[in-house]
């Protein structure tokens, strides 16, 4: 077992990538030969994997996925992931840091998280692939006077194109029911405040509605009450820290807003069916 730290490992962009943008198109087959992608990690930017041929096996937040061409997936900087193996895979992947993305695009990406694998039609794959090829060409033209601007704008165009495909699979905001709008707002708030706020009433107050109404809306759309989503978000973060750091259970509980260590342990058992230490041991075997 490799030595762990008190922090989840974050892969940074390769040295020399001063613009905070990186892209590569490569062919892979078999297990990855790069330690940085094979071990569980976060990236310091927003990751996109365009599966042009073959398939990629990947694990994201303890869930294993098979990305089969033609498709694409977006992975948020908060998500922990690792590549397991490739099957005659041709992929174009890129990472762009938050400071290089337009604010409107960042908000849209936040609404997608966690994003599913998105299957693409042949013509959609072609236009995204062609746009990515242009981005690669732009990244090589470092003699351009407006190089950084061209690079940033071209990659924002590519990301927006991908976001558009995700949104096309869902309803437009105009067609959302009130319950869907409220549920979406709650989930966005939860992702920002789950460490500090555990009370459904406070989330309801943020949305200027009553707690029973918030619960009704969320349960109608998701099938689960507000408290379920709060607990699931906390436990996901606890799992990340148990697996990827050497922090004690008490430290993790405190960091997630639980001063009562025994209560946190009971909650973890309730959600996962095992104690935090049992989860850590099981997943490190």
C-alpha positions in Angstrom: 0.0 0.0 0.0 1.4 3.4 -0.9 2.0 6.0 1.7 -0.9 8.4 2.2 -1.0 12.0 3.3 -3.7 14.0 5.0 -4.8 15.3 1.6 -6.2 13.7 -1.5 -3.7 13.7 -4.2 -4.2 16.3 -6.9 -2.6 15.9 -10.3 -1.4 19.2 -11.7 -0.8 20.1 -15.3 2.6 19.1 -16.8 5.4 21.6 -16.3 5.5 24.2 -18.9 1.7 24.4 -19.3 1.6 27.9 -18.0 -1.7 28.7 -19.6 -3.6 26.2 -17.4 -4.9 24.4 -20.5 -3.8 20.9 -21.7 -5.0 18.6 -24.4 -3.8 15.4 -26.0 -5.1 12.8 -28.5 -3.7 9.4 -28.1 -4.2 5.7 -28.7 -4.2 3.3 -25.7 -4.6 -0.4 -25.1 -4.4 -2.3 -21.9 -3.6 -0.9 -18.4 -2.4 2.7 -18.2 1.3 3.1 -18.1 1.2 6.4 -16.3 1.2 6.3 -12.5 -0.5 9.7 -12.1 -3.7 8.5 -13.9 -3.7 5.0 -12.6 -3.8 6.0 -8.9 -6.9 7.7 -7.4 -6.6 11.4 -7.7 -8.3 14.8 -8.4 -7.2 17.1 -11.2 -6.6 20.8 -10.7 -8.9 21.5 -13.6 -12.0 20.4 -15.4 -11.4 17.1 -17.2 -13.1 16.0 -20.4 -12.6 12.7 -22.1 -13.8 12.3 -25.7 -14.0 8.6 -26.5 -13.5 8.5 -30.3 -12.8 4.7 -30.7 -12.7 1.7 -28.4 -13.5 1.9 -24.7 -12.0 3.2 -21.4 -12.6 1.7 -18.0 -12.6 4.3 -15.3 -13.6 4.6 -11.7 -15.2 7.9 -10.5 -16.0 8.3 -6.8 -16.1 4.5 -6.1 -18.2 3.8 -9.2 -16.7 1.9 -12.1 -17.7 2.9 -15.6 -17.0 1.8 -19.2 -16.8 4.7 -21.6 -17.6 3.3 -25.0 -17.2 5.2 -28.3 -18.7 7.4 -29.4 -19.2 9.3 -26.2 -17.8 11.9 -23.8 -17.7 12.5 -20.1 -17.0 15.5 -17.9 -15.2 15.1 -14.6 -15.4 18.0 -12.1 -12.2 19.0 -10.1 -13.8 17.7 -6.9 -14.4 14.2 -8.2 -11.8 11.5 -7.4 -11.1 9.2 -10.3 -8.6 6.7 -11.8 -8.2 5.0 -15.1 -8.3 1.2 -14.9 -7.7 0.0 -18.5 -8.2 0.8 -22.2 -9.6 -1.3 -25.0 -8.1 -0.2 -28.3 -9.0 3.3 -27.3 -8.5 6.5 -29.1 -9.3 9.4 -26.8 -9.0 13.2 -26.9 -8.8 14.5 -23.3 -8.4 18.0 -22.1 -8.1 19.8 -18.8 -8.8 23.5 -18.3 -8.5 25.3 -15.0 -11.4 27.3 -13.5 -9.7 30.7 -14.0 -9.6 30.0 -17.8 -13.3 29.3 -18.1 -16.0 32.0 -18.4 -18.2 32.5 -15.3 -21.3 31.5 -17.2 -19.6 28.3 -18.4 -18.5 27.5 -14.8 -22.1 27.8 -13.6 -23.3 25.5 -16.3 -20.7 22.9 -15.4 -21.6 23.1 -11.7 -25.2 22.2 -12.8 -24.0 19.1 -14.6 -22.0 17.6 -11.7 -21.8 14.7 -11.4 -22.1 14.2 -15.1 -23.0 10.9 -16.7 -21.3 9.4 -19.7 -23.0 11.0 -22.7 -23.4 9.0 -25.9 -22.8 11.0 -29.0 -24.3 10.7 -32.5 -21.8 10.2 -35.3 -22.2 13.8 -36.6 -21.9 15.3 -33.1 -18.7 13.3 -32.4 -17.3 14.6 -35.7 -17.9 18.3 -34.9 -16.5 18.0 -31.3 -13.5 16.0 -32.7 -12.9 18.7 -35.4 -13.2 21.5 -32.8 -10.7 19.7 -30.6 -8.3 19.3 -33.5 -8.5 23.1 -34.1 -7.7 23.6 -30.4 -4.7 21.4 -30.7 -3.5 23.5 -33.7 -4.1 26.8 -31.9 -2.1 25.5 -28.9 0.9 24.9 -31.1 0.8 28.5 -32.6 2.7 30.1 -29.7 4.1 32.8 -32.0 0.7 34.4 -32.2 0.6 37.8 -30.6 -2.7 37.0 -29.0 -1.8 33.3 -28.2 -3.2 33.2 -24.7 -6.4 34.8 -25.7 -6.9 32.6 -28.7 -6.2 29.5 -26.7 -8.6 30.5 -23.9 -11.4 31.4 -26.3 -11.0 28.3 -28.4 -11.2 26.0 -25.4 -14.1 27.9 -24.0 -15.9 27.3 -27.3 -15.1 23.6 -27.1 -16.3 23.3 -23.5 -19.5 25.2 -24.3 -20.1 22.9 -27.2 -19.9 19.9 -24.9 -22.1 21.5 -22.3 -24.6 22.1 -25.0 -24.8 18.4 -25.8 -25.4 17.6 -22.1 -28.1 20.2 -21.9 -29.8 19.0 -25.1 -30.4 15.7 -23.3 -32.3 17.5 -20.6 -35.2 19.9 -20.6 -34.6 23.6 -21.1 -34.9 25.8 -18.0 -38.2 27.2 -19.4 -39.7 23.7 -19.4 -38.7 22.8 -15.8 -41.5 22.4 -13.4 -41.3 24.5 -10.2 -40.3 21.3 -8.3 -37.4 20.7 -10.7 -36.2 24.3 -10.4 -36.2 24.1 -6.6 -34.5 20.7 -6.5 -31.8 21.9 -8.8 -31.2 25.0 -6.6 -31.2 22.9 -3.5 -28.5 20.5 -5.0 -26.4 23.4 -6.0 -26.6 24.9 -2.5 -25.9 21.5 -0.9 -22.7 21.1 -2.8 -21.4 24.4 -1.5 -22.6 24.1 2.1 -22.9 20.4 3.0 -20.1 20.7 5.6 -21.6 23.7 7.4 -25.3 23.1 6.9 -27.0 19.8 7.8 -30.5 21.2 8.4 -33.2 21.0 5.7 -34.9 24.0 7.2 -31.8 26.2 6.6 -31.7 25.1 2.9 -35.4 25.9 2.7 -34.8 29.4 4.1 -32.1 30.0 1.5 -34.7 29.3 -1.1 -37.4 31.4 0.7 -39.7 28.4 1.0 -40.8 26.2 3.8 -39.0 23.0 4.8 -42.0 20.8 4.1 -42.4 22.3 0.6 -38.7 21.8 -0.1 -38.9 18.2 1.0 -42.0 17.7 -1.1 -40.3 19.1 -4.2 -37.1 17.1 -3.8 -38.9 13.9 -3.0 -41.2 14.3 -6.0 -38.2 14.7 -8.4 -35.6 12.4 -6.9 -37.7 9.9 -4.9 -35.8 10.8 -1.7 -36.2 13.4 1.0 -33.9 16.3 1.6 -32.2 14.6 4.6 -31.2 11.7 2.4 -29.3 13.9 -0.1 -27.6 15.8 2.8 -26.4 12.5 4.3 -25.4 11.0 0.9 -23.2 14.1 0.1 -21.5 14.0 3.5 -20.9 10.2 3.3 -19.4 10.5 -0.2 -16.9 13.0 1.1 -16.2 10.8 4.1 -15.5 7.8 1.7 -13.1 9.9 -0.3 -11.1 10.9 2.8 -11.2 7.4 4.3 -9.8 5.9 1.1 -7.4 8.6 -0.1 -6.0 10.1 3.1 -4.6 8.8 6.4 -6.7 11.2 8.5 -8.3 9.5 11.5 -12.1 8.9 11.6 -12.3 11.5 14.3 -10.4 14.1 12.2 -12.7 13.3 9.2 -15.8 13.6 11.3 -14.7 17.0 12.6 -13.7 18.2 9.2 -17.2 17.3 7.9 -18.9 19.3 10.7 -19.6 16.5 13.2 -18.2 17.3 16.7 -20.0 14.1 17.9 -17.7 11.4 16.6 -20.0 8.6 17.7 -23.0 10.1 15.9 -20.9 10.4 12.7 -20.0 6.7 13.0 -23.6 5.7 13.5 -24.6 7.7 10.5 -21.9 6.1 8.4 -23.0 2.6 9.4 -26.6 3.5 8.6 -25.7 4.7 5.1 -23.0 2.1 4.1 -23.7 -0.9 6.4 -20.2 -0.8 7.8 -18.1 1.3 10.2 -15.7 3.9 8.8 -12.7 1.8 9.8 -14.2 -1.3 8.1 -14.8 0.7 4.9 -11.2 1.8 5.0 -9.9 -1.7 5.6 -12.1 -3.3 2.9 -11.2 -0.8 0.2 -7.4 -1.0 0.9 -7.2 -4.7 0.6 
